[in-house]
Amino acid sequence: MVGNIGFALLLSALAGLSTTIGSIIALFVRDEPGPRLMTITLGFSGGVMILVSFVELLPGAIETIGFAPANVAFFGGMALMFLVDALIPHDYMAEHHHTECEESNLADCDENHEELELKERLLKTGLFVALGLGIHNFPEGMASFATALSDPELGIAIAIAIAIHNIPEGLAVSAPVYAATKSRAKAFWWSFLSGVAEPAGALLAALVLLPFLTETVLAWVLSAVAGIMVFIAIDELLPVSRAYEEEHLSIVGIIAGMVVMSFSLWMLK
């Protein structure tokens, strides 16, 4: 059990801190990932989360605690993420395709006071995105920890899916902060801090759940985890994937994620 706990915490940390990959892309690579690649990877991640929730997590919980309790926990997980999303709204730069400077043009940003105003808005945007994503990542950390504790192989798959969708989150935080401050260090650390919320959520789950963790409690938790992941896929991953205006590739990514996840689950049986 101790080894599983350490492994689950490590997976959650790696998944959460993948935001730094997006930050590095934004800061050190001249060209961002193209819309086709982003569409497919985000769709793939969403497909993985949806399939594993309905094929593995929820059915397993139904077998342990029954249909009604498992579904109550499932929709409770969705309700929790809905409240977090409503109270702490967040945004991806990918949903708008352009920086604020490009959208407003601001006379090519050639006047000093307009440049200063733009930088202030960009910095504010970056910091609020970091705060919002950090709070959203917290329950994701709890979800990845609980899943990995129950099934390490499945936990790896979930951690990979979460890591994929955390990469554009890191880009969303670092790009506006860097544009406003021209400081790679500030942009990187704000992105890093937004990702730290994920292992923090996993650590809290370890401290709260472990003293009274039983098969029944774990089934309730995994049902809620399924609801959380379905909400994340529907509310965040799939809309952002389609925002790149590569709708057919978005569907291809979703199906590919489901196929790969189905195959991996079959191989684990």
C-alpha positions as CSV (number, residue, x, y, z in Angstrom):
1,M,0.0,0.0,0.0
2,V,2.8,2.4,0.8
3,G,4.4,1.8,-2.5
4,N,1.1,2.4,-4.3
5,I,0.6,5.7,-2.4
6,G,4.0,7.0,-3.4
7,F,3.4,5.9,-7.0
8,A,0.0,7.6,-7.1
9,L,1.4,10.8,-5.7
10,L,4.2,10.7,-8.3
11,L,1.8,10.2,-11.2
12,S,-0.4,13.1,-10.0
13,A,2.7,15.4,-9.7
14,L,3.9,14.5,-13.1
15,A,0.5,15.1,-14.6
16,G,0.1,18.4,-12.9
17,L,3.5,19.7,-13.6
18,S,3.2,19.0,-17.3
19,T,1.9,22.6,-17.4
20,T,5.6,23.5,-17.5
21,I,5.9,21.8,-20.9
22,G,3.3,24.2,-22.3
23,S,5.2,27.0,-20.6
24,I,8.5,26.0,-22.2
25,I,6.8,25.7,-25.6
26,A,5.5,29.3,-25.2
27,L,8.8,30.7,-24.0
28,F,11.5,28.9,-25.9
29,V,9.9,27.6,-29.1
30,R,9.3,30.2,-31.8
31,D,6.3,28.5,-33.3
32,E,3.5,27.1,-31.2
33,P,2.0,23.7,-31.9
34,G,-0.2,23.9,-35.0
35,P,-4.0,23.8,-34.7
36,R,-4.1,20.3,-36.2
37,L,-1.8,18.9,-33.5
38,M,-3.6,20.7,-30.7
39,T,-7.0,19.6,-32.0
40,I,-6.1,15.9,-32.2
41,T,-4.2,15.8,-28.8
42,L,-7.0,17.6,-26.9
43,G,-9.7,15.4,-28.6
44,F,-7.6,12.3,-27.8
45,S,-7.4,13.2,-24.1
46,G,-11.1,13.8,-24.0
47,G,-11.8,10.5,-25.6
48,V,-9.6,8.7,-23.1
49,M,-11.4,10.3,-20.1
50,I,-14.9,9.7,-21.4
51,L,-14.3,6.0,-22.3
52,V,-12.5,5.1,-19.1
53,S,-15.2,6.8,-17.0
54,F,-18.1,4.9,-18.6
55,V,-16.3,1.6,-19.3
56,E,-14.1,1.1,-16.2
57,L,-14.7,3.4,-13.3
58,L,-18.5,3.7,-13.1
59,P,-19.3,0.0,-13.9
60,G,-16.7,-1.1,-11.3
61,A,-18.3,1.1,-8.7
62,I,-21.8,-0.1,-9.6
63,E,-20.7,-3.7,-9.0
64,T,-19.4,-2.7,-5.5
65,I,-22.0,-0.3,-4.1
66,G,-25.0,-0.6,-6.5
67,F,-26.4,1.3,-9.4
68,A,-28.1,4.2,-7.6
69,P,-25.3,5.0,-5.1
70,A,-22.7,4.9,-7.9
71,N,-24.7,7.2,-10.1
72,V,-25.4,9.6,-7.2
73,A,-21.6,9.9,-6.7
74,F,-21.0,10.2,-10.4
75,F,-23.4,13.2,-10.8
76,G,-22.1,14.5,-7.5
77,G,-18.6,14.7,-9.1
78,M,-20.0,16.5,-12.1
79,A,-21.9,18.9,-9.8
80,L,-18.6,19.6,-7.9
81,M,-16.8,20.5,-11.1
82,F,-19.7,22.6,-12.3
83,L,-19.6,24.7,-9.1
84,V,-15.9,25.1,-9.4
85,D,-16.3,26.2,-13.0
86,A,-19.1,28.6,-12.3
87,L,-17.4,30.2,-9.2
88,I,-13.9,30.4,-10.8
89,P,-14.3,30.9,-14.5
90,H,-11.2,30.3,-16.6
91,D,-10.2,30.7,-20.2
92,Y,-7.7,29.4,-22.8
93,M,-6.0,31.7,-25.2
94,A,-6.7,29.0,-27.8
95,E,-10.4,29.7,-27.6
96,H,-9.7,33.2,-29.1
97,H,-6.8,32.4,-31.5
98,H,-5.2,35.8,-31.2
99,T,-3.6,37.9,-28.5
100,E,-5.4,41.0,-27.3
101,C,-3.0,43.2,-29.3
102,E,-3.8,41.4,-32.5
103,E,-7.6,41.6,-31.9
104,S,-7.6,45.3,-31.1
105,N,-4.7,46.3,-33.3
106,L,-4.2,49.4,-31.1
107,A,-2.6,51.3,-34.0
108,D,0.1,48.6,-34.1
109,C,0.7,49.3,-30.4
110,D,2.8,52.3,-31.4
111,E,1.7,54.7,-28.6
112,N,3.3,54.3,-25.2
113,H,0.2,54.6,-23.1
114,E,-1.6,52.1,-25.2
115,E,1.3,49.7,-24.9
116,L,1.3,50.0,-21.2
117,E,-2.5,49.5,-21.0
118,L,-2.1,46.4,-23.1
119,K,0.7,44.9,-21.0
120,E,-1.4,45.5,-17.8
121,R,-4.3,43.7,-19.4
122,L,-2.2,40.8,-20.5
123,L,-0.6,40.5,-17.1
124,K,-4.0,40.5,-15.4
125,T,-5.2,37.9,-17.8
126,G,-2.3,35.6,-17.2
127,L,-2.5,35.8,-13.4
128,F,-6.3,35.2,-13.4
129,V,-5.8,32.3,-15.8
130,A,-3.1,30.9,-13.5
131,L,-5.5,31.2,-10.4
132,G,-8.5,29.7,-12.2
133,L,-6.5,26.8,-13.7
134,G,-4.9,26.1,-10.3
135,I,-8.2,25.8,-8.6
136,H,-9.5,23.6,-11.5
137,N,-6.4,21.4,-11.2
138,F,-7.0,20.7,-7.5
139,P,-9.8,18.1,-8.0
140,E,-8.0,16.6,-11.0
141,G,-5.1,15.8,-8.6
142,M,-7.5,14.1,-6.2
143,A,-9.0,12.1,-9.2
144,S,-5.7,10.9,-10.6
145,F,-4.5,9.9,-7.1
146,A,-7.6,7.9,-6.3
147,T,-7.5,6.1,-9.6
148,A,-3.8,5.3,-9.4
149,L,-4.3,4.0,-5.9
150,S,-7.0,1.6,-7.0
151,D,-5.4,0.5,-10.3
152,P,-1.8,1.6,-11.1
153,E,-2.0,0.7,-14.8
154,L,-5.3,2.7,-15.2
155,G,-3.7,5.5,-13.2
156,I,-1.0,5.8,-15.7
157,A,-3.5,6.2,-18.5
158,I,-5.4,8.8,-16.7
159,A,-2.2,10.7,-15.7
160,I,-1.2,10.8,-19.4
161,A,-4.6,12.1,-20.4
162,I,-4.5,14.8,-17.8
163,A,-0.9,15.7,-18.7
164,I,-1.9,16.1,-22.4
165,H,-4.6,18.7,-21.5
166,N,-2.4,20.4,-19.0
167,I,0.1,21.3,-21.7
168,P,-2.1,24.0,-23.3
169,E,-3.0,25.2,-19.8
170,G,0.7,26.0,-19.2
171,L,0.9,27.8,-22.5
172,A,-2.3,29.8,-21.6
173,V,-0.7,31.0,-18.4
174,S,2.9,31.7,-19.6
175,A,2.2,33.4,-22.9
176,P,0.2,36.5,-21.7
177,V,2.5,36.9,-18.6
178,Y,5.6,36.8,-20.8
179,A,4.0,39.2,-23.3
180,A,3.3,41.6,-20.5
181,T,6.6,41.4,-18.5
182,K,9.1,40.0,-21.0
183,S,10.3,37.9,-18.1
184,R,10.7,34.2,-18.9
185,A,11.2,33.5,-15.2
186,K,7.9,35.1,-14.1
187,A,6.0,33.4,-16.9
188,F,7.5,30.0,-16.1
189,W,6.9,30.2,-12.4
190,W,3.3,31.3,-12.7
191,S,2.7,28.4,-15.0
192,F,4.5,26.1,-12.6
193,L,2.4,27.3,-9.6
194,S,-0.9,26.6,-11.5
195,G,0.3,23.0,-12.0
196,V,1.4,22.5,-8.4
197,A,-2.3,22.5,-7.4
198,E,-2.7,19.1,-8.9
199,P,-0.2,17.2,-6.7
200,A,-1.5,19.3,-3.8
201,G,-4.9,17.9,-4.5
202,A,-3.5,14.4,-4.6
203,L,-1.7,15.0,-1.2
204,L,-4.9,16.2,0.4
205,A,-6.7,13.1,-0.9
206,A,-4.0,10.9,0.6
207,L,-4.3,12.6,4.0
208,V,-8.1,12.6,4.0
209,L,-9.0,9.3,2.4
210,L,-6.3,6.9,3.6
211,P,-7.4,6.7,7.3
212,F,-10.7,5.2,6.4
213,L,-10.2,3.9,2.9
214,T,-12.3,0.8,2.3
215,E,-13.5,-0.9,-0.9
216,T,-16.9,0.8,-0.5
217,V,-15.4,4.3,0.1
218,L,-13.1,3.8,-2.9
219,A,-16.0,2.9,-5.1
220,W,-17.8,6.1,-4.1
221,V,-14.6,8.1,-4.8
222,L,-14.0,6.5,-8.2
223,S,-17.7,7.2,-9.2
224,A,-17.2,10.8,-8.4
225,V,-13.8,10.7,-10.2
226,A,-15.7,9.5,-13.3
227,G,-18.1,12.4,-13.1
228,I,-15.2,14.8,-12.7
229,M,-13.4,13.5,-15.7
230,V,-16.5,13.4,-17.9
231,F,-17.2,17.0,-17.0
232,I,-13.6,18.0,-17.8
233,A,-13.8,16.3,-21.1
234,I,-17.2,17.9,-22.1
235,D,-16.7,21.3,-20.7
236,E,-13.0,21.9,-21.4
237,L,-11.2,19.5,-23.7
238,L,-13.7,19.0,-26.5
239,P,-14.8,22.7,-26.8
240,V,-11.2,23.8,-26.9
241,S,-10.3,21.1,-29.4
242,R,-13.0,22.3,-31.7
243,A,-12.1,25.9,-31.2
244,Y,-9.1,25.4,-33.6
245,E,-11.7,25.1,-36.4
246,E,-10.5,21.6,-37.3
247,E,-13.8,19.9,-36.4
248,H,-13.2,16.6,-38.3
249,L,-9.8,16.2,-36.7
250,S,-11.4,16.8,-33.3
251,I,-13.7,13.8,-33.8
252,V,-10.7,11.8,-35.1
253,G,-8.8,12.6,-31.9
254,I,-11.8,11.6,-29.7
255,I,-12.3,8.3,-31.5
256,A,-8.5,7.6,-31.5
257,G,-8.4,8.2,-27.7
258,M,-11.3,5.8,-27.1
259,V,-9.8,3.2,-29.4
260,V,-6.4,3.3,-27.7
261,M,-8.0,3.3,-24.2
262,S,-10.2,0.4,-25.1
263,F,-7.2,-1.6,-26.4
264,S,-5.1,-0.8,-23.4
265,L,-8.0,-1.9,-21.0
266,W,-8.4,-5.1,-23.0
267,M,-4.7,-5.8,-22.8
268,L,-4.9,-5.3,-19.0
269,K,-7.7,-7.8,-18.6
